[in-house]
Amino acid sequence: MNPTLSSNESLPSGKKKIVVLGSGPNRIGQGIEFDYCCVHGLLAIKECGYEAIMVNCNPETVSTDFDMADKLYFEPVNWEHLWEIIELEKPVGVIVQLGGQTALKLAKRLHAKGIPIIGTSFDNMDIAEDRGRFSDLLKELTIPYPQYGTAYSAEEAIEVANKVGYPVLVRPSYVLGGQRMRIVINDEEVEKAVISLLKHLPGNKILIDHFLDRCQEAEVDAIFDGENFHIMGVMEHIEPAGIHSGDSNAVLPAFNLSPLVVETMEYYSEKIARALDIRGLINIQFAIKDGKVYVIEANPRASRTTPFIAKAYQIPYLNIATKVMLGAKKLTEFTMEKRLEGYAIKEPVFSFDKFPGVNKELGPEMKSTGEAIRFIKDLRDPYFRTLYKERSMNLSK
């Protein structure tokens, strides 16, 4: 090797550039579905006349194919590597909405360095991600949500749990796939959950929610451009409350929710999107109990179900959302005719055979590694009837 040559193989062009952050290696809690999001995001960026730069380190994904982006940095999706890339390329901005929680967690560092985040602003994303701030927002909007409190120690957590009432969901902010979330029923279990959480995530703010037992869960994926709001899909979970949305079978469109409940979910979704001034994608999780709709959380990014909805309805939602993020187009400029005969079921994919020692019991911490899609003509389908029968049996226990 000639020592006079620079060790930097990347020569930046003079074009305007957009960096897309991927989701990193395949792992439990981070679905492979985000690769679909990144691929369609890259294509949309190119169509808008920008140089598309991909940052990801997963050889098993399409987004890291050598001919997909204009330039690929096959690097870990962490701050140290990202900062060097940004210093060299000097992009117009960075998209964090397409790479799941891994990408979203870097928004704070980008914001602190004054690097433009394409789409929703950091502060508005932080409101949605910070469980306490988000609950405060819901209170201002008069949207029902489970009673909650925040704590930084086991003692504080026990006090909050007794105030909101058992059972409670103990969870940290800014986590991947429901990491360290636990449903607990007494002071002793709260103490154990909090000590374990702080051991692995020291200094993390802990949120204690009252857990709405035996309720129905559903979710909405939507796009907002600052003026126009579009519901991509309303999905109803088959599993009862307490199972992470990534591990739940979900039916598109909703099959057993009343028109009033669906309308309420859509109304709350638009209200939240406008309050957060979303630019691009948002996913909102709901719980329905005794006919009342509660908001559990909002994810200001692409969710694992975004590709599922796009394929089920045959609409290029990720392409549309990326152009909205870039400010290149408004939703009114797109034709979005939904084409689906019957229903589509999102099936979680598990890899328990590769991890024989792992606990297979499902709960609020995600354990699936991907998802599949199954189309059925109607609700008499044997596969659906079996799933729904299992749900009914679980609820009766």
C-alpha angles and dihedrals in degrees: 000000000000107000091207092065119092116251089222109098094181116092112189118226126222093246126111107264138204120197119212118200116214130206100255125224123000109265142147110284095027113078124215088230090090089071088067088052093051094047094053090043091055092050091050092049091054091048089055091056100255129125106251116220120189124202113192139119105209116112092192096066134088092225089068095052107125093239099044101079126034086240130011125202105196093202137127112275096243135115099258094058095037094053092054090050093049093048089054101040100034094204127200086241148322128254113217099165097083104054101062124234093329092064095037092057090064092060093089093056091045091050092048090054092049094246111152115248111212113232123358114032121250094246093053091047088050091054089056094044097045103077093206096049091046093052089050089054092051089052090054090049092048090236114149117247135163114277111262147173137190130234142175099199141037091253093054091045093055090050092051093046091055090048097051093037134242138312096054136177113228113202143153128230124255098020135153119243096343092304113190094000113147137181108218135180107197146025094266093055091046090054093049092047094049095046090051092046095050091046091060098030105031116195094013117144110244122218120203114198128184103247115232100220123204095011132134119254127210138161142208129212116199147163126223126186099186093270110031126052124203128187108216094187148335113220128191119208119228096202117077124254117293098050114109112252089238090059096044129098105236128195124215118234105022111265106189107027119105118247088247092055092048091047090049091051091051091047093050091046093056091044091054094044091053093045091051091043090228118198107194127348135014133172121198126193120211139191120204119200127168089348094304120121118222127186113227102179146329127225112203093207144054111306129210088259096056094085089043091056093043091054095042094051095033093232123133093233096161092053090049094046093049092053089049090051090051091050088236096123143012124231090247089067092065132076108222109180110168114225115191128132109205118337140322120218121205107217119197116229118217130195099203091134088065092049105041094171097054123109106255096196110117123229142135093312112082118243104168122102099202145336142246132207127233124187121210128183096219144345092272088075109126093227093054093044090054092050093047092047090054090051092052090050091051092050092051093056 
